[in-house]
Amino acid sequence: MTISARRLEVEKKILAFCNKEFKPLGEIAVMLDMNVHTVRSVYLYPMANEGRLIRSARQPTKSSMKYKSAPKK
């Protein structure tokens, strides 16, 4: 599997997992069996900046931030 194919597969899993409700970073990392720092920096930050994930606004610290799939346009 190429790196870009792996990345797309992981992103699909994240979007599906976060589809119904906000999920904390720790739960997402456990579901993916990946390090929290990798999940945050490689996947969650870019996906949120692209508008594919929504960050919860209530918790300003990055350790307590939760993520949810953005509604499709």
Secondary structure, DSSP 8 states (H G I E B T S, - for coil): --HHHHHHHHHHHHHHHTSSS-EEHHHHHHHHT--HHHIIIIIIHHHHHTTSEEE-SS--STTT-EEEE----
